[in-house]
Amino acid sequence: MRKYVGMLGLLVILVLTACSLGEETKTVNKEEVPGKEQESEPAESPSMELSETMDDILQEEAGEYAGEHYDKEKVNQALDDLDMEGMEAEEIYMNILPLMSESGQYREYSEFIQSFQANIETEVSDTPGGMELEEGKKVEGSANITFLLDSSGSMAETIDGRQKMDHAKDAIHDFVASMPEGSNVSLRIYGQEGSSKESDKALSCSSTENVYDRKAYDEEAFQQTLEGVEPVGWTPIAKAIEETEKDLKSGPKVRQQLVYIVSDGIETCGGDPVAAAGALRDSGEEGTIHVIGFDVDDEGQEQLMDVAKAGGGEYESVDSAADFQRLFERERVRLFNEWSRWTTDNFNNVAREQTDKLNELYRERTDFKNLTFREQSNLKNAVLHLSQDDRIDSDTNKQIYELIEERADTLKELEADFDAALDQTDEEGDERREDILDKGKEKKDQYSN
């Protein structure tokens, strides 16, 4: 019996010893074996979701080797460290792209084109116009221009075979034609009722009428109004000026309120035209009175010069039809030259802005296209490297190339924004320059004869 017990104890000891030895063996296997290199864990490359739209691309992070940081050897090393086991073509592409994505710079180009002002912003200067008087003053745009035409009987006298009135009408017609665009014109006559007889003095001296109320110049309507004016009565210049002051107060405020008096003589109704002119000048209506004296004697010239002075304007004296012709010939030449300068200056200003903007757009678009080409080329070189190392087959190669081409097509949307801005700048600049040339030609033709 003891014998069996002893053998049983020996068996238990042997089993325990064997278990102990087995555990030690396992422990040794887990430890690092001296002199043997450990295998490194496969490198993980940063990845991203597939970008399907331009907005998606603009949200991407810039690649580690994008732009000036591109280094082919480092890219190839990163590709070599990439564990692609079990990856499909799209997953491989999405691991390559973060190395070389140029989205950081794409955002800059997108911000540039979104903020770019493609329209032509150059303002065309005011058009020339108006009569330039002795000290170089002239009518500016957006003016109210009132003509006071003497309808007294003395205007029926003839000079060079025609009535003074006819010469005055021609002068006013030519004068109005020289006014700047945007001006409003009115025609007031005075002394148009009764006759120059003493018996009609009271009637005639109380007569003044606004026959062409303030509005944009209409050549046909204005000419018809002028033709209906006849020289019949006395010369109530002061009353005409006083009524004109009322007209100005009732009308809209503009940059200039200009009054031109065409007369052949002095006040004959007992009024004080000098005082009336000064009152209009001081009324706060910004009114200025200019006077054209036609065949006026010394006394008349003195008074009419005083009227012009009190009204803050200038006096021009003409004694014959030839004087009228010289007056407006001088204006014709001046206006022709001013329109020539206006055309040249504004054409060049618009062309300069258009050229500067087009050059900037072409430069930025070219840089953007070069950037997309460089990204595409770098991505394809990466695919070529993987192919040459036999890490991807030809089908995978083809699929990745297709993804690269799809990205390039999406990027063309931003290129299209550049093209749209180029078209707008080009077309609008051409239209503005053509409009300036057309307007300049029209006005120069008008003043060339």
C-alpha positions in Angstrom: 0.0 0.0 0.0 2.8 2.4 0.9 4.5 1.5 -2.4 1.5 2.7 -4.3 1.3 5.9 -2.3 4.9 6.6 -3.0 4.6 6.1 -6.7 1.5 8.3 -6.8 3.4 11.1 -5.0 6.3 10.8 -7.6 3.8 11.1 -10.4 2.3 14.3 -8.9 5.7 15.8 -8.6 6.6 15.0 -12.2 3.3 16.6 -13.5 3.9 19.7 -11.5 7.4 20.0 -12.7 6.3 19.6 -16.3 3.7 22.3 -15.9 6.3 24.6 -14.3 8.7 24.0 -17.2 5.9 24.7 -19.7 5.1 28.1 -18.2 8.7 29.1 -18.2 9.0 28.3 -21.9 6.0 30.4 -22.7 7.5 33.3 -20.8 10.7 33.2 -22.6 8.9 33.2 -26.0 7.2 36.4 -25.1 10.4 38.2 -24.2 12.6 40.0 -26.8 15.3 37.7 -28.2 18.6 39.5 -27.9 20.2 40.4 -31.2 17.0 40.1 -33.2 15.4 43.2 -34.8 11.7 43.8 -34.0 9.4 44.3 -37.0 7.9 47.9 -37.2 4.2 48.5 -37.2 2.8 49.4 -40.7 2.8 53.2 -41.2 -0.6 54.9 -41.3 -1.1 57.6 -43.9 -3.6 60.4 -43.2 -6.8 59.9 -45.2 -9.9 62.0 -46.0 -13.3 61.5 -47.5 -13.7 61.6 -51.3 -14.4 65.2 -52.4 -17.2 65.3 -55.0 -17.8 69.1 -55.3 -15.7 72.3 -55.5 -16.8 73.2 -52.0 -15.6 69.8 -50.8 -12.2 70.4 -52.3 -12.0 73.9 -50.7 -12.6 72.4 -47.3 -9.7 69.9 -47.5 -6.5 70.4 -45.5 -3.4 71.3 -47.5 -1.2 68.4 -48.2 2.0 67.8 -46.2 4.1 68.0 -49.4 1.9 70.7 -51.2 3.3 73.7 -53.0 6.9 74.6 -52.2 7.1 71.7 -49.7 6.9 69.1 -52.5 9.7 66.6 -52.3 9.5 63.6 -54.6 11.8 61.4 -52.5 9.9 62.1 -49.3 6.6 61.4 -51.1 7.9 58.1 -52.4 9.2 57.2 -49.0 5.7 57.9 -47.5 4.2 55.7 -50.2 6.6 52.9 -49.5 5.6 53.1 -45.8 1.9 52.9 -46.7 0.3 49.6 -45.8 -2.1 49.0 -48.7 -3.0 45.4 -48.0 -6.7 44.9 -48.8 -7.2 48.5 -50.1 -9.4 49.2 -53.1 -8.5 51.9 -55.6 -10.5 54.7 -54.0 -9.0 54.0 -50.6 -5.5 54.1 -52.0 -6.3 57.4 -53.7 -7.7 58.8 -50.5 -4.4 58.0 -48.8 -2.3 59.5 -51.5 -4.2 62.8 -51.9 -3.5 64.1 -48.3 0.2 64.1 -49.2 -0.1 66.5 -52.1 -3.5 68.3 -52.0 -3.2 71.9 -53.0 -6.5 72.9 -51.4 -4.8 75.5 -49.2 -3.9 77.6 -52.3 -7.2 76.7 -54.0 -9.0 78.5 -51.2 -6.9 81.6 -51.8 -7.8 81.7 -55.5 -11.5 81.1 -54.7 -11.5 84.0 -52.2 -9.7 86.2 -54.9 -12.2 85.6 -57.6 -15.2 85.9 -55.3 -14.1 89.3 -54.1 -12.9 90.5 -57.5 -14.8 93.5 -59.0 -15.1 92.6 -62.6 -17.3 95.6 -63.6 -15.7 98.7 -64.9 -15.8 101.3 -62.0 -14.2 104.3 -63.8 -16.7 107.2 -63.8 -17.1 109.1 -67.1 -16.5 112.8 -66.5 -19.2 115.4 -67.0 -19.9 116.1 -70.6 -18.6 119.4 -72.0 -21.2 122.1 -72.7 -22.5 125.5 -72.1 -21.2 128.9 -73.2 -17.9 130.0 -71.8 -17.9 133.7 -71.1 -15.1 136.2 -70.6 -13.5 134.8 -67.5 -13.7 131.1 -68.5 -16.9 130.3 -66.6 -19.2 127.8 -68.3 -22.3 125.8 -67.7 -22.0 122.6 -65.9 -24.2 119.5 -66.1 -27.5 119.3 -64.1 -28.3 123.0 -64.5 -31.5 124.9 -64.9 -31.0 127.4 -67.8 -33.5 130.2 -68.3 -33.5 132.5 -71.3 -35.1 135.9 -71.1 -35.8 137.1 -74.6 -36.5 140.8 -75.3 -39.8 141.0 -77.3 -39.8 144.7 -77.5 -40.7 146.5 -80.8 -37.0 147.5 -81.3 -36.1 143.9 -81.9 -38.0 144.2 -85.2 -35.3 146.4 -86.6 -33.1 144.8 -89.2 -29.4 144.1 -89.3 -27.8 142.5 -92.4 -31.3 142.1 -94.0 -32.9 140.3 -91.1 -34.7 141.3 -87.9 -32.7 141.4 -84.7 -35.3 139.0 -83.3 -34.4 136.4 -86.0 -30.7 136.8 -85.2 -31.5 136.4 -81.5 -33.6 133.3 -82.1 -30.8 131.7 -84.1 -28.3 132.6 -81.3 -30.5 131.1 -78.6 -31.1 128.0 -80.6 -27.4 127.5 -81.2 -26.8 128.4 -77.6 -29.2 125.7 -76.2 -27.7 123.1 -78.5 -24.3 123.7 -76.7 -25.8 123.1 -73.3 -24.6 120.0 -71.4 -26.8 116.9 -71.4 -29.1 116.7 -68.3 -29.8 120.4 -68.3 -33.3 121.7 -68.0 -34.3 124.7 -70.2 -36.9 127.4 -69.9 -37.7 130.4 -72.1 -39.3 133.5 -70.7 -40.2 136.4 -73.0 -41.0 140.0 -71.9 -42.8 143.0 -73.6 -44.7 140.6 -75.8 -48.1 142.2 -75.4 -49.6 145.4 -76.7 -47.3 147.5 -78.8 -44.5 150.0 -78.5 -47.0 152.9 -78.5 -47.4 155.0 -75.4 -51.0 153.9 -75.1 -50.0 150.2 -74.7 -47.1 150.9 -72.3 -48.9 149.7 -69.2 -50.1 146.5 -70.9 -46.7 145.8 -72.4 -44.7 146.7 -69.3 -46.8 144.2 -67.2 -46.3 141.4 -69.7 -43.9 138.5 -69.3 -44.6 134.9 -69.9 -42.7 131.6 -69.4 -43.5 130.1 -72.9 -41.3 127.0 -72.6 -41.5 125.8 -69.0 -38.5 124.2 -67.3 -37.9 120.8 -68.8 -35.4 118.7 -70.7 -34.4 120.3 -74.1 -36.6 119.1 -77.0 -35.2 120.7 -80.2 -38.4 120.5 -82.2 -40.7 121.8 -79.4 -38.2 124.5 -78.4 -37.8 125.7 -82.0 -41.6 125.9 -82.5 -41.8 128.0 -79.3 -39.1 130.4 -80.6 -40.8 130.8 -83.9 -44.0 132.0 -82.2 -42.2 134.9 -80.5 -42.8 138.3 -82.1 -41.2 141.8 -81.3 -44.1 144.1 -80.3 -43.9 146.0 -77.1 -41.8 147.7 -74.4 -38.8 146.4 -72.4 -39.7 145.4 -68.8 -36.4 143.7 -68.0 -36.7 144.2 -64.2 -40.2 142.5 -64.1 -38.9 139.6 -66.2 -36.0 139.1 -63.7 -38.4 139.3 -60.7 -40.7 136.7 -62.2 -37.7 134.5 -63.0 -36.7 134.6 -59.3 -40.2 133.2 -58.5 -39.7 130.5 -61.1 -36.4 129.4 -59.5 -37.9 129.3 -56.0 -40.7 127.1 -57.1 -38.5 124.6 -59.0 -36.1 121.8 -57.7 -32.7 122.7 -56.3 -29.9 122.0 -58.7 -26.2 122.6 -58.9 -26.6 125.7 -61.1 -29.4 128.2 -61.8 -28.4 130.2 -64.9 -30.2 133.1 -66.5 -29.3 134.4 -69.9 -30.8 137.8 -71.0 -30.8 138.6 -74.7 -31.7 142.2 -75.2 -31.1 145.2 -77.5 -31.6 147.9 -75.0 -32.2 149.3 -71.6 -35.2 148.9 -69.3 -38.1 151.2 -70.6 -40.8 150.5 -68.1 -39.3 152.3 -65.0 -38.1 149.2 -63.3 -34.6 148.7 -61.8 -33.1 145.6 -63.5 -29.8 146.0 -61.6 -31.5 145.8 -58.3 -33.7 142.9 -59.5 -30.5 141.1 -60.6 -28.9 141.6 -57.3 -32.0 140.4 -55.5 -32.0 137.2 -57.5 -28.4 136.7 -56.9 -28.9 137.1 -53.1 -32.1 135.1 -52.9 -30.3 131.8 -52.0 -31.4 130.2 -55.3 -27.8 130.1 -56.6 -29.0 132.1 -59.6 -26.4 133.8 -61.9 -27.3 136.2 -64.7 -25.4 136.6 -67.9 -26.3 139.1 -70.6 -25.9 139.2 -74.3 -26.4 142.7 -75.6 -27.4 142.9 -79.3 -26.7 146.2 -81.1 -26.9 148.1 -77.9 -25.9 151.8 -77.6 -23.4 153.0 -74.9 -26.1 153.8 -72.4 -27.7 150.4 -72.9 -24.4 148.6 -72.7 -23.6 150.3 -69.4 -26.9 149.3 -67.8 -26.7 145.7 -69.2 -23.2 145.3 -67.9 -24.3 146.5 -64.5 -27.1 143.9 -64.6 -24.7 141.1 -65.4 -22.3 142.3 -62.7 -25.1 142.5 -60.1 -26.3 139.0 -61.1 -22.8 137.6 -60.7 -22.4 136.8 -64.4 -20.8 138.1 -67.6 -21.7 140.5 -70.4 -21.2 139.8 -74.1 -21.8 142.5 -76.7 -22.6 141.7 -80.3 -23.4 144.4 -82.9 -24.2 142.4 -86.0 -25.0 139.1 -87.4 -21.3 138.6 -88.0 -20.7 139.2 -84.3 -23.2 136.6 -83.4 -21.5 134.2 -85.9 -18.1 134.9 -84.4 -19.5 134.4 -80.9 -20.8 131.0 -81.7 -17.9 130.1 -83.9 -15.7 130.6 -81.0 -18.0 128.4 -79.0 -18.1 125.8 -81.7 -14.3 125.5 -81.8 -14.1 125.4 -78.1 -16.7 122.7 -77.7 -15.2 120.6 -80.5 -11.9 120.7 -78.7 -13.5 119.9 -75.4 -15.4 117.0 -76.8 -12.1 115.7 -78.3 -10.4 115.9 -75.0 -13.4 114.4 -73.2 -13.4 111.4 -75.6 -9.7 110.8 -75.4 -9.4 111.1 -71.6 -12.4 109.0 -70.8 -11.6 106.4 -73.4 -8.1 106.1 -72.0 -9.3 105.9 -68.4 -11.7 103.1 -69.1 -9.2 101.3 -71.2 -6.6 101.6 -68.5 -8.9 100.1 -65.9 -10.0 97.3 -68.2 -6.5 96.4 -69.2 -5.3 96.4 -65.6 -8.2 94.1 -64.5 -7.8 91.8 -67.5 -4.0 91.4 -66.8 -4.7 90.7 -63.1 -7.3 88.1 -64.0 -5.2 86.4 -66.7 -2.2 86.3 -64.3 -4.2 84.7 -61.4 -6.0 82.3 -63.7 -2.7 81.1 -65.2 -1.2 80.6 -61.8 -4.3 78.6 -60.7 -4.3 76.4 -63.8 -0.5 75.7 -63.3 -1.3 74.8 -59.7 -4.0 72.3 -60.7 -1.7 70.8 -63.4 1.1 70.5 -60.8 -1.2 68.7 -58.3 -2.5 66.4 -61.0 1.1 65.6 -62.2 2.3 64.9 -58.7 -0.6 62.6 -58.0 0.0 60.7 -61.2 3.7 60.4 -60.4 2.7 58.8 -57.1 0.5 56.3 -58.8 3.3 55.6 -61.3 5.7 54.9 -58.4 3.3 52.4 -56.9 2.9 50.7 -60.3 6.6 50.4 -60.9 7.0 48.7 -57.5 4.2 46.3 -58.5 2.1 47.4 -55.5 -0.9 48.0 -57.6 -2.1 46.3 -60.8 -3.1 48.0 -64.0 -6.8 48.0 -63.2 -6.2 49.8 -59.9 -3.9 52.1 -61.7 -6.6 53.0 -64.2 -9.2 53.5 -61.5 -7.0 55.9 -59.5 -6.2 57.9 -62.7 -9.9 58.3 -63.3 -10.4 59.7 -59.8 -7.5 62.2 -60.4 -9.2 63.2 -63.7 -12.5 63.7 -62.0 -10.9 66.0 -59.4 -9.3 68.0 -62.3 -12.7 68.3 -63.9 -14.2 69.6 -60.7 -11.5 72.2 -60.3 -12.5 73.6 -63.7 -15.5 75.1 -62.0 -13.2 77.6 -60.3 -11.5 78.2 -63.7 -14.9 78.9 -65.1 -15.4 81.7 -62.5 -12.2 83.3 -63.8 -13.5 83.0 -67.3 -16.8 84.6 -66.4 -15.0 87.5 -64.7 -12.7 87.9 -67.8 -15.8 88.0 -70.1 -17.6 90.6 -68.0 -14.6 92.9 -67.8 -13.8 92.5 -71.4 -17.4 93.0 -72.6 -18.2 95.9 -70.2 -15.0 97.7 -71.0 -15.5 97.4 -74.7 -19.1 98.6 -74.4 -18.1 101.6 -72.3 -15.3 102.6 -74.7 -17.6 102.2 -77.7 -20.2 104.4 -76.0 -17.6 107.0 -75.3 -16.4 107.0 -78.9 -19.9 107.1 -80.3 -20.9 110.0 -78.0 -17.6 111.9 -78.8 -18.1 111.4 -82.6 -21.7 112.5 -82.4 -20.8 115.8 -80.6 -17.7 116.5 -82.6 -19.7 116.0 -85.8 -22.2 118.5 -84.3 -19.6 121.1 -83.8 -17.4 120.4 -86.8 -19.6 122.5 -89.2 
